[in-house]
Amino acid sequence: METLYCLHCDKSYRVRPEDILLVQQNSPALEKKGEQYRFTVGCFFKTLTALKNERTR
């Protein structure tokens, strides 16, 4: 599990590496700062859900 800080939620979360990779491939808003990832535009989880729904179509 990786640590991710979502600026929209103002919280840190433990996230699966494959979810980070999926969002990283499709959004420039995900940055790695040291050991932690930061998602700076919108909500990481809303973006992740939209990408997963898009892949299942």
Stockholm file with secondary structure:
# STOCKHOLM 1.0

chainA/1-57         METLYCLHCDKSYRVRPEDILLVQQNSPALEKKGEQYRFTVGCFFKTLTALKNERTR
#=GR chainA/1-57 SS CEEEEETTTTEEEEECHHHHHHHHHHCTTEEEETTEEEECSSCHHHHHHHHHHHHTC
#=GC SS_cons        CEEEEETTTTEEEEECHHHHHHHHHHCTTEEEETTEEEECSSCHHHHHHHHHHHHTC
//
